[in-house]
Amino acid sequence: MNVIVNNKTVELPDAAGINALLAQLNITSPQGIAIAINEQVLPKSEWESCTLKNNDAVLLIRATQGG
């Protein structure tokens, strides 16, 4: 299946979840990351149980420090 992550298509196995997506994107630590699926923010407490669907639009935001 394909999902759109930050406007780029990413191919994942059917019924993949957030952890599979993060692994595909080589993100080893979820700290400082926020995720929205189809414009709905997904709390970290729901990442484990969330199953992505074909053509879901995922917005992945990383917190950065600056000054």
mmJSON file of the N, C-alpha and C atoms, coordinates in Angstrom:
{"data_MODEL":{"atom_site":{
"group_PDB":["ATOM","ATOM","ATOM","ATOM","ATOM","ATOM","ATOM","ATOM","ATOM","ATOM","ATOM","ATOM","ATOM","ATOM","ATOM","ATOM","ATOM","ATOM","ATOM","ATOM","ATOM","ATOM","ATOM","ATOM","ATOM","ATOM","ATOM","ATOM","ATOM","ATOM","ATOM","ATOM","ATOM","ATOM","ATOM","ATOM","ATOM","ATOM","ATOM","ATOM","ATOM","ATOM","ATOM","ATOM","ATOM","ATOM","ATOM","ATOM","ATOM","ATOM","ATOM","ATOM","ATOM","ATOM","ATOM","ATOM","ATOM","ATOM","ATOM","ATOM","ATOM","ATOM","ATOM","ATOM","ATOM","ATOM","ATOM","ATOM","ATOM","ATOM","ATOM","ATOM","ATOM","ATOM","ATOM","ATOM","ATOM","ATOM","ATOM","ATOM","ATOM","ATOM","ATOM","ATOM","ATOM","ATOM","ATOM","ATOM","ATOM","ATOM","ATOM","ATOM","ATOM","ATOM","ATOM","ATOM","ATOM","ATOM","ATOM","ATOM","ATOM","ATOM","ATOM","ATOM","ATOM","ATOM","ATOM","ATOM","ATOM","ATOM","ATOM","ATOM","ATOM","ATOM","ATOM","ATOM","ATOM","ATOM","ATOM","ATOM","ATOM","ATOM","ATOM","ATOM","ATOM","ATOM","ATOM","ATOM","ATOM","ATOM","ATOM","ATOM","ATOM","ATOM","ATOM","ATOM","ATOM","ATOM","ATOM","ATOM","ATOM","ATOM","ATOM","ATOM","ATOM","ATOM","ATOM","ATOM","ATOM","ATOM","ATOM","ATOM","ATOM","ATOM","ATOM","ATOM","ATOM","ATOM","ATOM","ATOM","ATOM","ATOM","ATOM","ATOM","ATOM","ATOM","ATOM","ATOM","ATOM","ATOM","ATOM","ATOM","ATOM","ATOM","ATOM","ATOM","ATOM","ATOM","ATOM","ATOM","ATOM","ATOM","ATOM","ATOM","ATOM","ATOM","ATOM","ATOM","ATOM","ATOM","ATOM","ATOM","ATOM","ATOM","ATOM","ATOM","ATOM","ATOM","ATOM","ATOM","ATOM"],
"id":[1,2,3,4,5,6,7,8,9,10,11,12,13,14,15,16,17,18,19,20,21,22,23,24,25,26,27,28,29,30,31,32,33,34,35,36,37,38,39,40,41,42,43,44,45,46,47,48,49,50,51,52,53,54,55,56,57,58,59,60,61,62,63,64,65,66,67,68,69,70,71,72,73,74,75,76,77,78,79,80,81,82,83,84,85,86,87,88,89,90,91,92,93,94,95,96,97,98,99,100,101,102,103,104,105,106,107,108,109,110,111,112,113,114,115,116,117,118,119,120,121,122,123,124,125,126,127,128,129,130,131,132,133,134,135,136,137,138,139,140,141,142,143,144,145,146,147,148,149,150,151,152,153,154,155,156,157,158,159,160,161,162,163,164,165,166,167,168,169,170,171,172,173,174,175,176,177,178,179,180,181,182,183,184,185,186,187,188,189,190,191,192,193,194,195,196,197,198,199,200,201],
"type_symbol":["N","C","C","N","C","C","N","C","C","N","C","C","N","C","C","N","C","C","N","C","C","N","C","C","N","C","C","N","C","C","N","C","C","N","C","C","N","C","C","N","C","C","N","C","C","N","C","C","N","C","C","N","C","C","N","C","C","N","C","C","N","C","C","N","C","C","N","C","C","N","C","C","N","C","C","N","C","C","N","C","C","N","C","C","N","C","C","N","C","C","N","C","C","N","C","C","N","C","C","N","C","C","N","C","C","N","C","C","N","C","C","N","C","C","N","C","C","N","C","C","N","C","C","N","C","C","N","C","C","N","C","C","N","C","C","N","C","C","N","C","C","N","C","C","N","C","C","N","C","C","N","C","C","N","C","C","N","C","C","N","C","C","N","C","C","N","C","C","N","C","C","N","C","C","N","C","C","N","C","C","N","C","C","N","C","C","N","C","C","N","C","C","N","C","C","N","C","C","N","C","C"],
"label_atom_id":["N","CA","C","N","CA","C","N","CA","C","N","CA","C","N","CA","C","N","CA","C","N","CA","C","N","CA","C","N","CA","C","N","CA","C","N","CA","C","N","CA","C","N","CA","C","N","CA","C","N","CA","C","N","CA","C","N","CA","C","N","CA","C","N","CA","C","N","CA","C","N","CA","C","N","CA","C","N","CA","C","N","CA","C","N","CA","C","N","CA","C","N","CA","C","N","CA","C","N","CA","C","N","CA","C","N","CA","C","N","CA","C","N","CA","C","N","CA","C","N","CA","C","N","CA","C","N","CA","C","N","CA","C","N","CA","C","N","CA","C","N","CA","C","N","CA","C","N","CA","C","N","CA","C","N","CA","C","N","CA","C","N","CA","C","N","CA","C","N","CA","C","N","CA","C","N","CA","C","N","CA","C","N","CA","C","N","CA","C","N","CA","C","N","CA","C","N","CA","C","N","CA","C","N","CA","C","N","CA","C","N","CA","C","N","CA","C","N","CA","C","N","CA","C","N","CA","C","N","CA","C","N","CA","C"],
"label_alt_id":[null,null,null,null,null,null,null,null,null,null,null,null,null,null,null,null,null,null,null,null,null,null,null,null,null,null,null,null,null,null,null,null,null,null,null,null,null,null,null,null,null,null,null,null,null,null,null,null,null,null,null,null,null,null,null,null,null,null,null,null,null,null,null,null,null,null,null,null,null,null,null,null,null,null,null,null,null,null,null,null,null,null,null,null,null,null,null,null,null,null,null,null,null,null,null,null,null,null,null,null,null,null,null,null,null,null,null,null,null,null,null,null,null,null,null,null,null,null,null,null,null,null,null,null,null,null,null,null,null,null,null,null,null,null,null,null,null,null,null,null,null,null,null,null,null,null,null,null,null,null,null,null,null,null,null,null,null,null,null,null,null,null,null,null,null,null,null,null,null,null,null,null,null,null,null,null,null,null,null,null,null,null,null,null,null,null,null,null,null,null,null,null,null,null,null,null,null,null,null,null,null],
"label_comp_id":["MET","MET","MET","ASN","ASN","ASN","VAL","VAL","VAL","ILE","ILE","ILE","VAL","VAL","VAL","ASN","ASN","ASN","ASN","ASN","ASN","LYS","LYS","LYS","THR","THR","THR","VAL","VAL","VAL","GLU","GLU","GLU","LEU","LEU","LEU","PRO","PRO","PRO","ASP","ASP","ASP","ALA","ALA","ALA","ALA","ALA","ALA","GLY","GLY","GLY","ILE","ILE","ILE","ASN","ASN","ASN","ALA","ALA","ALA","LEU","LEU","LEU","LEU","LEU","LEU","ALA","ALA","ALA","GLN","GLN","GLN","LEU","LEU","LEU","ASN","ASN","ASN","ILE","ILE","ILE","THR","THR","THR","SER","SER","SER","PRO","PRO","PRO","GLN","GLN","GLN","GLY","GLY","GLY","ILE","ILE","ILE","ALA","ALA","ALA","ILE","ILE","ILE","ALA","ALA","ALA","ILE","ILE","ILE","ASN","ASN","ASN","GLU","GLU","GLU","GLN","GLN","GLN","VAL","VAL","VAL","LEU","LEU","LEU","PRO","PRO","PRO","LYS","LYS","LYS","SER","SER","SER","GLU","GLU","GLU","TRP","TRP","TRP","GLU","GLU","GLU","SER","SER","SER","CYS","CYS","CYS","THR","THR","THR","LEU","LEU","LEU","LYS","LYS","LYS","ASN","ASN","ASN","ASN","ASN","ASN","ASP","ASP","ASP","ALA","ALA","ALA","VAL","VAL","VAL","LEU","LEU","LEU","LEU","LEU","LEU","ILE","ILE","ILE","ARG","ARG","ARG","ALA","ALA","ALA","THR","THR","THR","GLN","GLN","GLN","GLY","GLY","GLY","GLY","GLY","GLY"],
"label_asym_id":["A","A","A","A","A","A","A","A","A","A","A","A","A","A","A","A","A","A","A","A","A","A","A","A","A","A","A","A","A","A","A","A","A","A","A","A","A","A","A","A","A","A","A","A","A","A","A","A","A","A","A","A","A","A","A","A","A","A","A","A","A","A","A","A","A","A","A","A","A","A","A","A","A","A","A","A","A","A","A","A","A","A","A","A","A","A","A","A","A","A","A","A","A","A","A","A","A","A","A","A","A","A","A","A","A","A","A","A","A","A","A","A","A","A","A","A","A","A","A","A","A","A","A","A","A","A","A","A","A","A","A","A","A","A","A","A","A","A","A","A","A","A","A","A","A","A","A","A","A","A","A","A","A","A","A","A","A","A","A","A","A","A","A","A","A","A","A","A","A","A","A","A","A","A","A","A","A","A","A","A","A","A","A","A","A","A","A","A","A","A","A","A","A","A","A","A","A","A","A","A","A"],
"label_entity_id":["1","1","1","1","1","1","1","1","1","1","1","1","1","1","1","1","1","1","1","1","1","1","1","1","1","1","1","1","1","1","1","1","1","1","1","1","1","1","1","1","1","1","1","1","1","1","1","1","1","1","1","1","1","1","1","1","1","1","1","1","1","1","1","1","1","1","1","1","1","1","1","1","1","1","1","1","1","1","1","1","1","1","1","1","1","1","1","1","1","1","1","1","1","1","1","1","1","1","1","1","1","1","1","1","1","1","1","1","1","1","1","1","1","1","1","1","1","1","1","1","1","1","1","1","1","1","1","1","1","1","1","1","1","1","1","1","1","1","1","1","1","1","1","1","1","1","1","1","1","1","1","1","1","1","1","1","1","1","1","1","1","1","1","1","1","1","1","1","1","1","1","1","1","1","1","1","1","1","1","1","1","1","1","1","1","1","1","1","1","1","1","1","1","1","1","1","1","1","1","1","1"],
"label_seq_id":[1,1,1,2,2,2,3,3,3,4,4,4,5,5,5,6,6,6,7,7,7,8,8,8,9,9,9,10,10,10,11,11,11,12,12,12,13,13,13,14,14,14,15,15,15,16,16,16,17,17,17,18,18,18,19,19,19,20,20,20,21,21,21,22,22,22,23,23,23,24,24,24,25,25,25,26,26,26,27,27,27,28,28,28,29,29,29,30,30,30,31,31,31,32,32,32,33,33,33,34,34,34,35,35,35,36,36,36,37,37,37,38,38,38,39,39,39,40,40,40,41,41,41,42,42,42,43,43,43,44,44,44,45,45,45,46,46,46,47,47,47,48,48,48,49,49,49,50,50,50,51,51,51,52,52,52,53,53,53,54,54,54,55,55,55,56,56,56,57,57,57,58,58,58,59,59,59,60,60,60,61,61,61,62,62,62,63,63,63,64,64,64,65,65,65,66,66,66,67,67,67],
"pdbx_PDB_ins_code":[null,null,null,null,null,null,null,null,null,null,null,null,null,null,null,null,null,null,null,null,null,null,null,null,null,null,null,null,null,null,null,null,null,null,null,null,null,null,null,null,null,null,null,null,null,null,null,null,null,null,null,null,null,null,null,null,null,null,null,null,null,null,null,null,null,null,null,null,null,null,null,null,null,null,null,null,null,null,null,null,null,null,null,null,null,null,null,null,null,null,null,null,null,null,null,null,null,null,null,null,null,null,null,null,null,null,null,null,null,null,null,null,null,null,null,null,null,null,null,null,null,null,null,null,null,null,null,null,null,null,null,null,null,null,null,null,null,null,null,null,null,null,null,null,null,null,null,null,null,null,null,null,null,null,null,null,null,null,null,null,null,null,null,null,null,null,null,null,null,null,null,null,null,null,null,null,null,null,null,null,null,null,null,null,null,null,null,null,null,null,null,null,null,null,null,null,null,null,null,null,null],
"Cartn_x":[0.846,0.0,0.888,0.33,1.057,0.42,1.258,0.803,1.621,1.059,1.745,2.268,3.584,4.232,4.891,4.398,4.934,5.036,3.963,3.823,4.708,5.246,6.027,5.408,5.331,4.745,5.729,5.232,6.028,5.259,5.942,5.311,5.522,4.417,4.44,3.663,3.922,3.095,1.655,0.705,-0.697,-0.848,-1.733,-2.062,-0.868,0.07,1.22,0.758,1.523,1.215,2.263,2.157,3.078,4.513,4.69,6.05,6.702,5.93,6.46,6.822,6.006,6.304,7.595,7.728,8.947,10.18,10.063,11.179,11.527,10.516,10.734,11.453,11.166,11.784,13.1,13.562,14.814,14.807,13.658,13.535,13.591,14.695,14.907,14.373,14.221,13.713,12.498,11.364,10.165,10.106,11.139,11.142,11.155,10.311,10.266,9.52,8.72,7.973,6.486,5.783,4.323,3.826,2.702,2.141,0.671,0.273,-1.14,-1.464,-2.62,-3.076,-4.372,-4.378,-5.535,-6.005,-5.04,-5.251,-5.773,-5.642,-6.031,-4.785,-4.451,-3.282,-3.504,-2.484,-2.553,-1.705,-2.336,-1.555,-0.603,0.564,1.539,0.946,0.005,-0.619,-1.388,-1.703,-2.452,-1.57,-0.283,0.601,0.657,0.706,0.845,-0.364,-1.553,-2.773,-3.251,-2.609,-3.04,-2.605,-3.539,-3.236,-3.463,-2.461,-2.568,-3.349,-3.968,-4.731,-4.12,-4.382,-3.876,-4.282,-3.331,-3.513,-3.756,-3.49,-3.551,-2.515,-2.872,-1.948,-1.376,-0.07,0.603,1.484,1.323,2.191,3.069,4.364,5.33,6.144,6.127,6.822,7.843,9.068,10.122,10.357,10.399,10.726,12.216,12.555,13.954,14.23,15.464,15.864,16.471,16.3,16.876,16.927,17.469,17.519,18.017],
"Cartn_y":[-1.17,0.0,1.228,2.334,3.591,4.582,5.292,6.407,7.632,8.792,10.028,10.64,10.722,11.257,12.576,13.654,14.99,15.206,14.855,15.05,14.144,13.068,12.088,10.715,9.935,8.605,7.622,6.854,5.819,4.507,3.459,2.154,1.345,0.781,-0.031,-1.323,-2.341,-3.546,-3.218,-3.987,-3.786,-3.885,-3.072,-3.042,-2.677,-1.925,-1.472,-0.395,-0.251,0.749,1.833,2.664,3.783,3.286,2.239,1.721,1.246,0.612,0.168,1.373,2.408,3.622,4.269,4.394,4.995,4.176,2.858,1.995,2.195,2.29,2.503,3.824,4.816,6.137,6.247,5.127,5.075,6.017,6.136,6.935,5.957,6.011,5.037,5.497,6.8,7.314,8.205,7.85,8.659,9.922,10.174,11.351,12.621,13.577,14.845,14.791,13.752,13.601,13.709,14.415,14.472,13.941,13.245,12.651,13.007,13.394,13.6,12.71,12.082,11.246,11.843,12.164,12.801,14.008,14.826,16.096,15.931,14.741,14.481,14.082,14.875,14.565,13.229,12.394,11.076,11.074,10.953,10.916,9.714,9.894,8.799,7.54,7.713,6.558,5.686,6.214,5.467,4.966,5.31,4.893,3.379,2.685,1.222,0.541,1.091,0.446,0.974,2.002,2.621,1.779,1.529,0.839,1.816,1.98,2.892,2.235,3.084,2.611,3.19,2.53,2.99,4.447,5.242,6.661,7.556,7.077,7.971,9.074,10.279,11.411,11.576,11.376,11.438,12.686,13.462,14.609,14.268,14.269,13.925,15.177,15.598,16.817,16.463,16.947,16.758,18.08,18.024,19.204,19.484,20.757,21.143,22.259,22.362,23.445,24.555,25.717,26.829,28.058,29.05,30.241,31.425],
"Cartn_z":[0.0,0.0,0.0,-0.406,-0.436,0.525,1.258,2.085,1.667,1.87,1.517,2.807,2.928,4.12,3.741,4.339,4.033,2.522,1.818,0.363,-0.485,0.091,-0.667,-0.466,-1.528,-1.451,-0.84,0.131,0.785,0.659,0.225,0.082,1.356,1.861,3.083,2.851,3.66,3.58,3.98,3.478,3.865,5.373,5.91,7.337,8.217,7.67,8.462,9.435,10.493,11.498,11.549,12.564,12.728,12.922,13.707,13.944,12.645,11.778,10.483,9.617,9.667,8.914,9.402,10.722,11.271,10.901,10.93,10.546,9.071,8.224,6.79,6.538,7.374,7.236,8.005,8.581,9.353,10.556,11.183,12.403,13.577,14.314,15.383,16.73,16.913,18.177,17.914,18.482,18.257,19.115,19.894,20.754,19.905,20.274,19.566,18.248,18.033,16.786,17.07,16.194,16.224,14.887,14.926,13.713,13.602,12.388,12.067,10.873,10.93,9.825,9.307,8.034,7.415,8.215,8.607,9.315,10.741,11.314,12.698,13.486,14.505,15.327,16.025,15.997,16.611,17.881,19.058,20.299,20.306,20.932,20.992,21.62,22.51,23.159,22.165,20.977,19.966,18.821,18.839,17.752,17.615,18.737,18.731,18.079,18.288,17.798,16.445,15.931,14.671,13.479,12.58,11.324,10.183,9.366,8.229,7.1,6.287,5.134,3.858,2.753,1.473,1.234,0.79,0.473,1.679,2.894,4.058,3.868,4.303,4.27,5.672,5.789,7.081,7.114,8.163,8.389,9.571,9.343,10.381,10.679,11.93,12.339,13.403,13.216,14.207,14.921,16.235,17.011,16.854,16.722,16.627,17.61,17.986,18.872,18.039,18.483,17.746,18.627,18.091,18.915,18.146],
"occupancy":[1.0,1.0,1.0,1.0,1.0,1.0,1.0,1.0,1.0,1.0,1.0,1.0,1.0,1.0,1.0,1.0,1.0,1.0,1.0,1.0,1.0,1.0,1.0,1.0,1.0,1.0,1.0,1.0,1.0,1.0,1.0,1.0,1.0,1.0,1.0,1.0,1.0,1.0,1.0,1.0,1.0,1.0,1.0,1.0,1.0,1.0,1.0,1.0,1.0,1.0,1.0,1.0,1.0,1.0,1.0,1.0,1.0,1.0,1.0,1.0,1.0,1.0,1.0,1.0,1.0,1.0,1.0,1.0,1.0,1.0,1.0,1.0,1.0,1.0,1.0,1.0,1.0,1.0,1.0,1.0,1.0,1.0,1.0,1.0,1.0,1.0,1.0,1.0,1.0,1.0,1.0,1.0,1.0,1.0,1.0,1.0,1.0,1.0,1.0,1.0,1.0,1.0,1.0,1.0,1.0,1.0,1.0,1.0,1.0,1.0,1.0,1.0,1.0,1.0,1.0,1.0,1.0,1.0,1.0,1.0,1.0,1.0,1.0,1.0,1.0,1.0,1.0,1.0,1.0,1.0,1.0,1.0,1.0,1.0,1.0,1.0,1.0,1.0,1.0,1.0,1.0,1.0,1.0,1.0,1.0,1.0,1.0,1.0,1.0,1.0,1.0,1.0,1.0,1.0,1.0,1.0,1.0,1.0,1.0,1.0,1.0,1.0,1.0,1.0,1.0,1.0,1.0,1.0,1.0,1.0,1.0,1.0,1.0,1.0,1.0,1.0,1.0,1.0,1.0,1.0,1.0,1.0,1.0,1.0,1.0,1.0,1.0,1.0,1.0,1.0,1.0,1.0,1.0,1.0,1.0,1.0,1.0,1.0,1.0,1.0,1.0],
"B_iso_or_equiv":[0.0,0.0,0.0,0.0,0.0,0.0,0.0,0.0,0.0,0.0,0.0,0.0,0.0,0.0,0.0,0.0,0.0,0.0,0.0,0.0,0.0,0.0,0.0,0.0,0.0,0.0,0.0,0.0,0.0,0.0,0.0,0.0,0.0,0.0,0.0,0.0,0.0,0.0,0.0,0.0,0.0,0.0,0.0,0.0,0.0,0.0,0.0,0.0,0.0,0.0,0.0,0.0,0.0,0.0,0.0,0.0,0.0,0.0,0.0,0.0,0.0,0.0,0.0,0.0,0.0,0.0,0.0,0.0,0.0,0.0,0.0,0.0,0.0,0.0,0.0,0.0,0.0,0.0,0.0,0.0,0.0,0.0,0.0,0.0,0.0,0.0,0.0,0.0,0.0,0.0,0.0,0.0,0.0,0.0,0.0,0.0,0.0,0.0,0.0,0.0,0.0,0.0,0.0,0.0,0.0,0.0,0.0,0.0,0.0,0.0,0.0,0.0,0.0,0.0,0.0,0.0,0.0,0.0,0.0,0.0,0.0,0.0,0.0,0.0,0.0,0.0,0.0,0.0,0.0,0.0,0.0,0.0,0.0,0.0,0.0,0.0,0.0,0.0,0.0,0.0,0.0,0.0,0.0,0.0,0.0,0.0,0.0,0.0,0.0,0.0,0.0,0.0,0.0,0.0,0.0,0.0,0.0,0.0,0.0,0.0,0.0,0.0,0.0,0.0,0.0,0.0,0.0,0.0,0.0,0.0,0.0,0.0,0.0,0.0,0.0,0.0,0.0,0.0,0.0,0.0,0.0,0.0,0.0,0.0,0.0,0.0,0.0,0.0,0.0,0.0,0.0,0.0,0.0,0.0,0.0,0.0,0.0,0.0,0.0,0.0,0.0],
"pdbx_formal_charge":[null,null,null,null,null,null,null,null,null,null,null,null,null,null,null,null,null,null,null,null,null,null,null,null,null,null,null,null,null,null,null,null,null,null,null,null,null,null,null,null,null,null,null,null,null,null,null,null,null,null,null,null,null,null,null,null,null,null,null,null,null,null,null,null,null,null,null,null,null,null,null,null,null,null,null,null,null,null,null,null,null,null,null,null,null,null,null,null,null,null,null,null,null,null,null,null,null,null,null,null,null,null,null,null,null,null,null,null,null,null,null,null,null,null,null,null,null,null,null,null,null,null,null,null,null,null,null,null,null,null,null,null,null,null,null,null,null,null,null,null,null,null,null,null,null,null,null,null,null,null,null,null,null,null,null,null,null,null,null,null,null,null,null,null,null,null,null,null,null,null,null,null,null,null,null,null,null,null,null,null,null,null,null,null,null,null,null,null,null,null,null,null,null,null,null,null,null,null,null,null,null],
"auth_seq_id":[1,1,1,2,2,2,3,3,3,4,4,4,5,5,5,6,6,6,7,7,7,8,8,8,9,9,9,10,10,10,11,11,11,12,12,12,13,13,13,14,14,14,15,15,15,16,16,16,17,17,17,18,18,18,19,19,19,20,20,20,21,21,21,22,22,22,23,23,23,24,24,24,25,25,25,26,26,26,27,27,27,28,28,28,29,29,29,30,30,30,31,31,31,32,32,32,33,33,33,34,34,34,35,35,35,36,36,36,37,37,37,38,38,38,39,39,39,40,40,40,41,41,41,42,42,42,43,43,43,44,44,44,45,45,45,46,46,46,47,47,47,48,48,48,49,49,49,50,50,50,51,51,51,52,52,52,53,53,53,54,54,54,55,55,55,56,56,56,57,57,57,58,58,58,59,59,59,60,60,60,61,61,61,62,62,62,63,63,63,64,64,64,65,65,65,66,66,66,67,67,67],
"auth_comp_id":["MET","MET","MET","ASN","ASN","ASN","VAL","VAL","VAL","ILE","ILE","ILE","VAL","VAL","VAL","ASN","ASN","ASN","ASN","ASN","ASN","LYS","LYS","LYS","THR","THR","THR","VAL","VAL","VAL","GLU","GLU","GLU","LEU","LEU","LEU","PRO","PRO","PRO","ASP","ASP","ASP","ALA","ALA","ALA","ALA","ALA","ALA","GLY","GLY","GLY","ILE","ILE","ILE","ASN","ASN","ASN","ALA","ALA","ALA","LEU","LEU","LEU","LEU","LEU","LEU","ALA","ALA","ALA","GLN","GLN","GLN","LEU","LEU","LEU","ASN","ASN","ASN","ILE","ILE","ILE","THR","THR","THR","SER","SER","SER","PRO","PRO","PRO","GLN","GLN","GLN","GLY","GLY","GLY","ILE","ILE","ILE","ALA","ALA","ALA","ILE","ILE","ILE","ALA","ALA","ALA","ILE","ILE","ILE","ASN","ASN","ASN","GLU","GLU","GLU","GLN","GLN","GLN","VAL","VAL","VAL","LEU","LEU","LEU","PRO","PRO","PRO","LYS","LYS","LYS","SER","SER","SER","GLU","GLU","GLU","TRP","TRP","TRP","GLU","GLU","GLU","SER","SER","SER","CYS","CYS","CYS","THR","THR","THR","LEU","LEU","LEU","LYS","LYS","LYS","ASN","ASN","ASN","ASN","ASN","ASN","ASP","ASP","ASP","ALA","ALA","ALA","VAL","VAL","VAL","LEU","LEU","LEU","LEU","LEU","LEU","ILE","ILE","ILE","ARG","ARG","ARG","ALA","ALA","ALA","THR","THR","THR","GLN","GLN","GLN","GLY","GLY","GLY","GLY","GLY","GLY"],
"auth_asym_id":["A","A","A","A","A","A","A","A","A","A","A","A","A","A","A","A","A","A","A","A","A","A","A","A","A","A","A","A","A","A","A","A","A","A","A","A","A","A","A","A","A","A","A","A","A","A","A","A","A","A","A","A","A","A","A","A","A","A","A","A","A","A","A","A","A","A","A","A","A","A","A","A","A","A","A","A","A","A","A","A","A","A","A","A","A","A","A","A","A","A","A","A","A","A","A","A","A","A","A","A","A","A","A","A","A","A","A","A","A","A","A","A","A","A","A","A","A","A","A","A","A","A","A","A","A","A","A","A","A","A","A","A","A","A","A","A","A","A","A","A","A","A","A","A","A","A","A","A","A","A","A","A","A","A","A","A","A","A","A","A","A","A","A","A","A","A","A","A","A","A","A","A","A","A","A","A","A","A","A","A","A","A","A","A","A","A","A","A","A","A","A","A","A","A","A","A","A","A","A","A","A"],
"auth_atom_id":["N","CA","C","N","CA","C","N","CA","C","N","CA","C","N","CA","C","N","CA","C","N","CA","C","N","CA","C","N","CA","C","N","CA","C","N","CA","C","N","CA","C","N","CA","C","N","CA","C","N","CA","C","N","CA","C","N","CA","C","N","CA","C","N","CA","C","N","CA","C","N","CA","C","N","CA","C","N","CA","C","N","CA","C","N","CA","C","N","CA","C","N","CA","C","N","CA","C","N","CA","C","N","CA","C","N","CA","C","N","CA","C","N","CA","C","N","CA","C","N","CA","C","N","CA","C","N","CA","C","N","CA","C","N","CA","C","N","CA","C","N","CA","C","N","CA","C","N","CA","C","N","CA","C","N","CA","C","N","CA","C","N","CA","C","N","CA","C","N","CA","C","N","CA","C","N","CA","C","N","CA","C","N","CA","C","N","CA","C","N","CA","C","N","CA","C","N","CA","C","N","CA","C","N","CA","C","N","CA","C","N","CA","C","N","CA","C","N","CA","C","N","CA","C","N","CA","C","N","CA","C","N","CA","C"],
"pdbx_PDB_model_num":[1,1,1,1,1,1,1,1,1,1,1,1,1,1,1,1,1,1,1,1,1,1,1,1,1,1,1,1,1,1,1,1,1,1,1,1,1,1,1,1,1,1,1,1,1,1,1,1,1,1,1,1,1,1,1,1,1,1,1,1,1,1,1,1,1,1,1,1,1,1,1,1,1,1,1,1,1,1,1,1,1,1,1,1,1,1,1,1,1,1,1,1,1,1,1,1,1,1,1,1,1,1,1,1,1,1,1,1,1,1,1,1,1,1,1,1,1,1,1,1,1,1,1,1,1,1,1,1,1,1,1,1,1,1,1,1,1,1,1,1,1,1,1,1,1,1,1,1,1,1,1,1,1,1,1,1,1,1,1,1,1,1,1,1,1,1,1,1,1,1,1,1,1,1,1,1,1,1,1,1,1,1,1,1,1,1,1,1,1,1,1,1,1,1,1,1,1,1,1,1,1]
}}}
